[in-house]
Amino acid sequence: MKSLPLVFASLLFALAAPAQAAPKQGDVIIRHVTIVDVEAAKTVAAQAVVLKGADIVAVGADAAIAKDWRAGRTVEGKGRYLIPGLWDMHVHFGGGPELIEENKALLPLYVANGITTIRDASGDLPEQVLAWRGEIAAGKLFGPRLLSSGAKIEGIAPVWKGTIEVGTEADVDAALDRLKNRDKVDFVKITDSTLKPELFLYALRQAKALGLRTSGHIPMALTTEQAVDAGISSIEHLDYAYNAGAKDEAAIAADFAAKRIDRTEANRRLDAGFDRDTAMAVYRRFAAKGVFVTPTLNGGRIIAYLDRDDHSKDAGLAYIGPKLRKTYDWRIERAAKADAAAIAARHKQIEDVATILPMLAEAGVPIIAGTDAGFLNSFNYPGFGLHDEIGLFVEKGLTPAQALASATRAGPAWFGWLERYGAVKPGMAADLVLLDRNPLEDIAATRAIDTVVMRGEVLDRAALDKMLADTRAKVVAWNAEAAKP
């Protein structure tokens, strides 16, 4: 038996010793993984990431996290690379009410390709897409986070369907009131097929005053700088930014507005007048004004080179329903009518336009990855097309790190959400992609997807493959139905 003083001393020591802290509980732990710090363009090896619900709650050295945390599911990340979820910031749904189901079947394609957020830049099914946005947010429909402009603002009797037609400032005010207060859109899309130039600028100014971000196509009768000064938030399609580099853009716009030249001649003069010093000065102004550019380069490349590739053997066709494929015909037929000179011109145009990508980056303009995928846009496949887009970014002069940032951080930055998206850190959204290779070394690694985490839900390779198989099966059934006499 111990002496009384010894027992008393042992008791005092036990009371003084700190209690062993109980492990903290998460839902998922990703172990032994290399994190890609997109902002710093570097990797951090031997890390662990803890998820709880839709949040990242802990990130750190694997041994320390494993000591302090427990979770119901462990994902093995050894030899793999963890990036934030990808964003496609320019997609479309449309083709009419009879194409609703074929459009809806596209949603899983984004997730299967690591895309956890998409920005719908308007089509002719705006009410349907807004409904999907709510159903996805409520967990009633499977798909990536969906952000939408709702119906685009256009002029009277425009080319595009599904628009809000405006002919006066009062019309613009009513349209913005509907979009902001009834539809609660995430941003406003403004296009230029029939919209009066002065109303385009008015819509930009009024939207900005209402706190709404704007994107759009800039009318030929305006300069790019006029749109920038009026408050446009993102310029969709690289050719508008290219036009801004013409020395005499203002004179060309004035001549077009006065109907002294047609669109073909205006484009010819804009191309001939491109000047690097002029362009860099304008692009620095873009950066100073906080204007982003969404190049949608892949869609333009596809159309430009339809004479070389008819895409009849594309694997992506297996995921596109017959009615959606039919919407491709418009652009295919138009491209097929071109003569040799027109074909050469469109080849030159797409290559010339692409040269400004590294110039925009040098000037500090944020570049957003967006595909333009969806109805009408031939062979530009939802989900898959984003990897083509950022691959082209690197081919045309961006670094893999810049291309990756365009698809992970530029979207959140445009919306002002970098405190929640675009990095693998505590407090960020549990939207993640686990890759088999390092995308900072080879941007094609974004295709090598092992696992996607979306809103905290872990979707392994088998789950992703099932999504793809389910969509292929739907297309097979629709094709069979379409083939019936």
Secondary structure, DSSP 8 states (H G I E B T S, - for coil): ---HHHHHHHHHHHHHS------EEEEEEEEEEEEEETTTTEEEEEEEEEEETTEEEEEEEHHHHHHHEEEEEEEE-TT-EEEE-EEEEEE---S-GGGHHHHHTTHHHHHHTTEEEEEE---S-HHHHHHHHHHHHTTSS-SSEEEE--SEEE-SS-SSSSEEE--SHHHHHHHHHIIIIIS--SSEEE--SS--HHHHHHHHHHHHHTT--EEE---TTS-HHHHHHHT--EEESHHHHHHTTBTTHHHHHHHHHTTSS-HHHHHHHHHHTB-HHHHHHHHHHHHHHT-EEE--HHHHHHHHTTTT---TT-GGGGGS-HHHHHHTHHHHHHHHT--HHHHHHHHHHHHHHHTTHHHHHHHT--B-----BSTTSTT--TTHHHHHHHHHHHHTT--HHHHHHHHHTHHHHHHT-TTTSSS-STTSBS-EEEESS-TTT-GGGGG-EEEEEETTEEEEHHHHHHHHHHHHHHHHHHHHHHH--
